[in-house]
Amino acid sequence: MSLRAEADAVVTDASELSSAQAFCADLCRGLSSEFPAALPLLPRRLRPPVNVVSAFALLAQAFARAPEFEGEREARLEDWRLRLAKGDTRHPVFLALGSMQAELHLPPELFEDIIGAALQDVRQKRYATFSELSDFCRRSAAPFGRLVLMMHGYRAESVFRPMDSLCTGLKLARLWRDLSVDLQEDRIYIPEEDFKAYAYGEADLRMGVCNEKFMELMKFEVNRSRAFFEEARPLLNHLRRPLRWAVCVSWYGGRETLRQIRKNGFDTLTHRPVLKGWDWLPLIVRTVLKP
């Protein structure tokens, strides 16, 4: 099924909840999920709701980024927002979402945040300050982390805060990894204040200038991103297994992405480090063996 067909799917039988959940699982397998190795570590009973949340977020991101939706991005996202507000069940994702929210009592505001961040990604392609960028990253990624915590019975702000840091760190790691890909779409996430601080400009970036100034700039961004993972470190010992395992794998995966950027001399213009299946294996082993 094409991405557009998945976005336009219609439920023919509202009683077919299992089919809607299977639709979400298939959608997650077909689209890029940031850290898929963590999902099998979650309790089996919670994998369907995690797939539902992922499917909701992945389609929102596709509306904002996928070529299929050029010229209709904002309309698609506003329709997604309206469906959420009305509790629509005509689309498989929303049918599954409605059942999940009723069972797990998940706040709709977090789903609204996901849509809002996707709309921002359509409307805003430059950032003046790191504070502005980190706020976008938090609203884009943190809702998913909070929803997963809530599925496992965690509702305390003391747990939410380090999870927000982890999700922000993961998002930043992806942005630095995908610098060249985003540039092709005229999206630049390096803050303007950082360009000025390192005497390196957008014009240099567009010409692919990978000089010492660029590498020092990226070293700064990578080191600053690592701080979010340090803020999230207490979470690794606070959570109960198997959620702790899933979070640990994501934590190790994000740090490994940053490590590979460092290994490549911070040159993300010509080297895009993507973790493959075998890259995840030692991270999973390290997680399981962690006391």
C-alpha positions as CSV (number, residue, x, y, z in Angstrom):
1,M,0.0,0.0,0.0
2,S,1.3,3.5,-0.9
3,L,1.8,6.2,1.7
4,R,-1.0,8.2,0.2
5,A,-3.3,5.1,0.3
6,E,-2.4,4.5,4.0
7,A,-3.2,8.2,4.8
8,D,-6.5,7.9,3.0
9,A,-7.5,4.5,4.4
10,V,-11.1,4.2,5.5
11,V,-12.5,1.8,8.1
12,T,-15.3,-0.3,6.7
13,D,-16.3,-2.0,10.0
14,A,-15.9,-0.1,13.2
15,S,-15.9,-3.4,15.2
16,E,-12.7,-4.5,13.5
17,L,-10.3,-3.1,16.1
18,S,-7.8,-5.9,15.6
19,S,-7.5,-5.0,11.9
20,A,-7.0,-1.3,12.8
21,Q,-4.1,-2.3,15.2
22,A,-2.6,-4.5,12.5
23,F,-2.8,-1.5,10.1
24,C,-0.8,0.5,12.6
25,A,1.8,-2.2,13.0
26,D,2.2,-2.6,9.3
27,L,2.5,1.2,8.9
28,C,5.3,1.3,11.5
29,R,7.2,-1.5,9.7
30,G,6.9,0.3,6.4
31,L,7.9,3.8,7.6
32,S,11.1,4.7,9.3
33,S,11.0,4.4,13.0
34,E,13.9,6.0,14.9
35,F,14.9,3.2,17.2
36,P,13.0,0.0,16.1
37,A,15.2,-2.3,18.2
38,A,13.6,-1.1,21.4
39,L,10.0,-2.3,20.5
40,P,10.6,-6.1,21.0
41,L,11.8,-5.3,24.6
42,L,8.5,-3.9,25.6
43,P,5.8,-6.1,27.2
44,R,3.8,-7.9,24.5
45,R,0.5,-6.4,25.7
46,L,1.8,-2.8,25.2
47,R,3.3,-3.3,21.7
48,P,-0.1,-2.6,20.0
49,P,-0.6,0.8,21.8
50,V,3.0,1.8,21.1
51,N,2.4,0.9,17.4
52,V,-0.7,3.1,17.4
53,V,1.1,6.1,18.9
54,S,4.0,5.5,16.4
55,A,1.6,5.3,13.5
56,F,-0.1,8.5,14.5
57,A,3.2,10.3,14.8
58,L,4.7,8.8,11.6
59,L,1.8,9.8,9.5
60,A,1.9,13.4,11.0
61,Q,5.6,13.5,10.1
62,A,4.9,12.2,6.6
63,F,2.3,14.9,6.0
64,A,5.0,17.4,7.0
65,R,7.9,15.9,5.0
66,A,7.0,13.2,2.4
67,P,7.0,14.3,-1.2
68,E,3.5,12.8,-1.8
69,F,1.9,15.6,0.3
70,E,3.6,18.6,-1.2
71,G,1.1,21.4,-1.6
72,E,-1.3,20.0,0.9
73,R,0.8,19.6,4.1
74,E,-1.0,22.1,6.3
75,A,-4.4,20.9,5.1
76,R,-3.5,17.3,5.9
77,L,-2.3,18.2,9.4
78,E,-5.2,20.4,10.2
79,D,-7.5,17.5,9.1
80,W,-5.5,15.2,11.4
81,R,-6.0,17.7,14.2
82,L,-9.8,17.9,13.5
83,R,-10.1,14.1,13.5
84,L,-8.3,14.0,16.9
85,A,-10.6,16.6,18.4
86,K,-13.8,14.9,17.1
87,G,-12.7,11.4,18.1
88,D,-13.1,10.3,14.5
89,T,-13.1,6.5,13.9
90,R,-13.2,6.5,10.0
91,H,-9.4,6.0,9.7
92,P,-7.7,2.8,11.1
93,V,-5.2,4.9,13.2
94,F,-8.0,6.8,14.9
95,L,-10.1,3.8,15.5
96,A,-7.2,2.1,17.2
97,L,-6.3,5.4,19.0
98,G,-9.8,5.9,20.4
99,S,-9.9,2.4,21.9
100,M,-6.4,2.9,23.3
101,Q,-7.2,6.3,24.9
102,A,-10.3,4.9,26.5
103,E,-8.4,2.0,28.0
104,L,-5.1,3.7,29.1
105,H,-6.5,7.3,29.8
106,L,-3.8,9.1,27.7
107,P,-4.2,12.9,27.5
108,P,-5.1,14.1,24.0
109,E,-2.9,17.2,24.5
110,L,0.2,15.0,23.9
111,F,-1.2,14.0,20.5
112,E,-2.0,17.6,19.8
113,D,1.6,18.5,20.5
114,I,2.8,16.0,17.9
115,I,0.6,17.6,15.3
116,G,1.6,21.1,16.4
117,A,5.3,20.2,16.0
118,A,4.7,18.7,12.6
119,L,2.9,21.9,11.5
120,Q,5.9,23.9,12.8
121,D,8.2,21.8,10.7
122,V,6.2,22.8,7.7
123,R,6.1,26.5,8.5
124,Q,9.5,27.1,10.1
125,K,12.7,26.0,8.4
126,R,15.2,28.1,10.3
127,Y,16.0,28.6,14.0
128,A,17.5,31.7,15.5
129,T,18.6,30.2,18.8
130,F,19.3,26.8,20.4
131,S,16.6,27.5,22.9
132,E,14.1,27.8,20.1
133,L,15.4,24.6,18.4
134,S,15.4,22.5,21.6
135,D,11.8,23.6,22.3
136,F,10.8,22.3,18.9
137,C,12.7,19.0,19.5
138,R,11.0,18.6,22.9
139,R,7.5,19.1,21.5
140,S,8.2,16.9,18.5
141,A,9.7,13.9,20.4
142,A,8.9,14.2,24.1
143,P,5.1,13.4,23.7
144,F,5.9,9.9,22.5
145,G,8.2,9.3,25.5
146,R,5.6,10.5,27.9
147,L,2.9,8.4,26.4
148,V,5.0,5.3,26.6
149,L,5.7,6.1,30.3
150,M,2.0,6.5,30.9
151,M,1.2,3.2,29.3
152,H,3.5,1.6,31.9
153,G,1.8,3.4,34.8
154,Y,4.3,6.3,35.3
155,R,2.7,9.7,35.7
156,A,5.2,11.6,37.9
157,E,7.0,14.7,36.7
158,S,10.2,13.4,38.2
159,V,10.1,10.6,35.5
160,F,8.8,12.8,32.7
161,R,11.6,15.3,32.9
162,P,14.5,12.9,32.2
163,M,12.4,11.2,29.5
164,D,11.9,14.6,27.9
165,S,15.7,15.0,27.9
166,L,16.2,11.6,26.3
167,C,13.7,12.3,23.6
168,T,15.2,15.8,22.9
169,G,18.7,14.2,22.7
170,L,17.4,11.5,20.3
171,K,15.8,14.2,18.1
172,L,19.0,16.3,18.1
173,A,21.1,13.3,17.2
174,R,18.8,12.6,14.2
175,L,19.0,16.2,13.1
176,W,22.8,16.3,13.1
177,R,22.9,12.9,11.4
178,D,20.5,14.0,8.7
179,L,22.0,17.4,8.1
180,S,22.6,16.8,4.4
181,V,19.2,15.2,3.8
182,D,17.3,18.1,5.5
183,L,19.4,20.6,3.5
184,Q,18.0,19.2,0.3
185,E,14.5,20.1,1.6
186,D,15.7,23.6,2.5
187,R,15.5,22.8,6.2
188,I,18.4,24.0,8.4
189,Y,18.3,23.2,12.1
190,I,21.7,24.7,13.1
191,P,20.7,27.8,15.0
192,E,21.7,31.2,13.4
193,E,23.5,32.2,16.7
194,D,25.8,29.2,16.3
195,F,26.6,30.0,12.7
196,K,27.7,33.4,13.8
197,A,29.7,32.1,16.8
198,Y,31.8,29.8,14.5
199,A,32.0,32.2,11.5
200,Y,30.4,29.7,9.3
201,G,27.3,30.5,7.3
202,E,24.3,29.0,5.5
203,A,26.0,29.8,2.2
204,D,29.0,27.7,3.3
205,L,26.7,24.9,4.2
206,R,24.9,25.0,0.9
207,M,28.2,24.8,-0.9
208,G,29.2,21.8,1.1
209,V,32.2,23.5,2.7
210,C,33.6,21.1,5.3
211,N,36.4,23.1,6.8
212,E,37.7,23.4,10.3
213,K,35.0,25.9,11.2
214,F,32.3,23.5,10.2
215,M,33.8,20.6,12.1
216,E,34.2,22.8,15.2
217,L,30.6,23.9,14.9
218,M,29.4,20.3,14.6
219,K,31.6,19.2,17.5
220,F,29.9,21.9,19.6
221,E,26.4,20.7,18.6
222,V,27.3,17.1,19.2
223,N,28.7,17.8,22.7
224,R,25.7,19.9,23.6
225,S,23.4,17.1,22.5
226,R,25.3,14.7,24.7
227,A,24.3,16.7,27.7
228,F,20.7,15.7,27.2
229,F,21.6,12.1,27.4
230,E,23.4,12.8,30.7
231,E,20.3,14.5,32.0
232,A,18.4,11.3,31.1
233,R,20.8,8.9,32.7
234,P,19.0,8.6,36.0
235,L,16.0,7.2,34.1
236,L,18.0,4.1,33.2
237,N,18.0,2.9,36.8
238,H,14.6,4.3,37.9
239,L,12.3,2.3,35.6
240,R,11.2,-1.2,36.0
241,R,12.1,-3.9,33.4
242,P,11.3,-4.5,30.6
243,L,10.6,-0.8,30.0
244,R,14.0,0.0,31.4
245,W,15.6,-2.3,28.7
246,A,13.7,-0.5,25.9
247,V,14.7,3.0,27.2
248,C,18.4,1.8,27.7
249,V,18.6,0.6,24.1
250,S,17.3,4.0,22.9
251,W,19.7,5.8,25.1
252,Y,22.7,3.7,23.9
253,G,21.4,4.1,20.3
254,G,21.3,7.9,20.5
255,R,24.8,8.1,22.0
256,E,26.1,5.7,19.4
257,T,24.8,7.9,16.6
258,L,26.7,10.9,18.2
259,R,29.8,8.7,18.6
260,Q,29.8,7.8,14.9
261,I,29.5,11.4,14.0
262,R,32.5,12.1,16.1
263,K,34.3,9.1,14.6
264,N,33.7,10.5,11.1
265,G,35.4,13.8,12.2
266,F,32.0,15.6,12.6
267,D,31.6,15.6,8.8
268,T,27.8,14.9,8.4
269,L,27.8,16.6,5.1
270,T,29.4,13.6,3.4
271,H,29.0,10.8,6.0
272,R,25.5,10.0,7.3
273,P,25.8,7.4,10.2
274,V,22.8,5.2,10.3
275,L,22.7,2.3,12.7
276,K,22.1,-1.0,11.0
277,G,20.8,-4.2,12.5
278,W,24.3,-5.5,13.6
279,D,25.0,-2.1,15.2
280,W,22.1,-2.6,17.6
281,L,23.2,-6.1,18.8
282,P,26.0,-5.0,21.1
283,L,23.7,-2.2,22.4
284,I,21.0,-4.8,23.3
285,V,23.5,-7.1,24.9
286,R,25.0,-4.2,27.0
287,T,21.4,-3.3,28.0
288,V,20.4,-6.8,29.1
289,L,23.7,-7.3,31.0
290,K,23.4,-4.0,32.8
291,P,22.9,-4.5,36.5
